[in-house]
């Protein structure tokens, strides 16, 4: 089932719309996501880039690592999305910036080899040492 959902950054300067299947939702435990977000993990929804549209604002871009474009609000700093060279036809959007993140639960863990040993979240979900694209 195709869905249309919207979201944005904390201050409202950035707004976006997603349209498509919101079926690939992963808790990422990699150290890069932790460092750029300041969080213990980041939950991402992945969908075709064609299903993503900026509605308001122009995001800032940060390359981390050099093959990954991360988009964030230049005003409030919220990390909103990323596009990787490994999968340039898709976009990952932070579930926490959706208007209704409670409607988009994770269905797997990725980069679990980097997981913080004291973190226990959604223990029944499948786990990947890295990420399968």
N, C-alpha and C positions, 0 to 999 in steps of 0.2 A: 504494500500500500504506500503510495506516495503521500508525503506530508509537506506542509508549508509551515515553517516556524520562523520566528524572528528573535533577535537578541541584540545585545550591544554592550558597550563598556560601562563601567561604573558611573562615569560622569554624564553619559548620554551623547558625547560628541561623535562616537561611532555607532552606527546601526547597520544591521545586515539582515538578509533573508536567506533561508535555506529551503530548497525545494527538492524533494526526492526521498529515497529510502534512507531512513535513519537507523539502519540495522547494524552497522559496524561501529560499536562504541567500546572503547578500551581505556582501562586505567593504565597510564604509562608511569613506570617506576624509574625511568632513566635519570641519571644524575643531571643531564642537561636541562630537562624539563623542570626538575626540582630547583635548579639554580636560577633559571630565568623567571620562574613563577614565584619562588619563595614558599612553595607548598611541598608537602610530603609526597604528593603525586598529582598528576594532571589527568583528567578524564577528557578524552577526545571523541568526537563523532566524525567519521570520515565519509565523504560523499563525493560524487563527481564535481569537478570544478565548475562545470556548466550549471550546476544547481545552486551556486553561491552568488550573491549579489550584495554589494555595498549599497545601502540606502542613504546613509548620511555620513559625512566626514571622510577624511583621507587618513588611513593608518600610516604609522611609521613602520619601517622595516628594519629588522636586525637579523644578521646571518649568524646562526649558531646551530650546528656547525656550519662550515662554509657551503654545504650542499642543502641547507635548509633555510628558507625565508620565513621568519617569524614576524607576524603583524601584531602591533599593539597600539594603544592609544597614546599619542604624544602628550596628552593633557593629564590623564589619571594613571597611565602606565599599565592598564589592564591588558594582559596577553590574550588575544582573541583568536588567532588562526595561524596556521603554518602550511607551507607547500614545500615538499622535498623533491630533489632531483631524481630520487629513486622512483617516485610516483607523481610526475608533474601534471597528470590529468585528474588528480584528486586534491581535495583540500581537507585539512583537519581543523575543526573548530572546537574551542574549549566549551564543554558542556556547561560549565559554571556561568558562562556569559549568555546562555539562552534565557529568554524571558520566563520559561517554565522548565528548568533543568530536571525537575522531579519526574517529568514525562519521558526522559531519555536515559534509562538505566544502562549501566555498563554490562557487557556480555563476555568480557575476557580481560586478562591482565597481560601487559607486554613489558619486556625488558625486566623480568622478575629477578634476573641475576643482580640487578642494582637496587632491588627493593630494600628499604630500611628494615632491619631485622625485627624491630619492635612494632612495625605497622601491620595490623590485621584488618583487612577490608575485603568484603565479598569473597570469603574463603572458598566458596563452592564453585567459583567461576574457573574456566580453563585458563591455563598459564602458558606463556611462551617466554623462553629465555631471551629472545630478541623480539623481532616482529616479522610475521609472515605477511607479505604484501599480496 
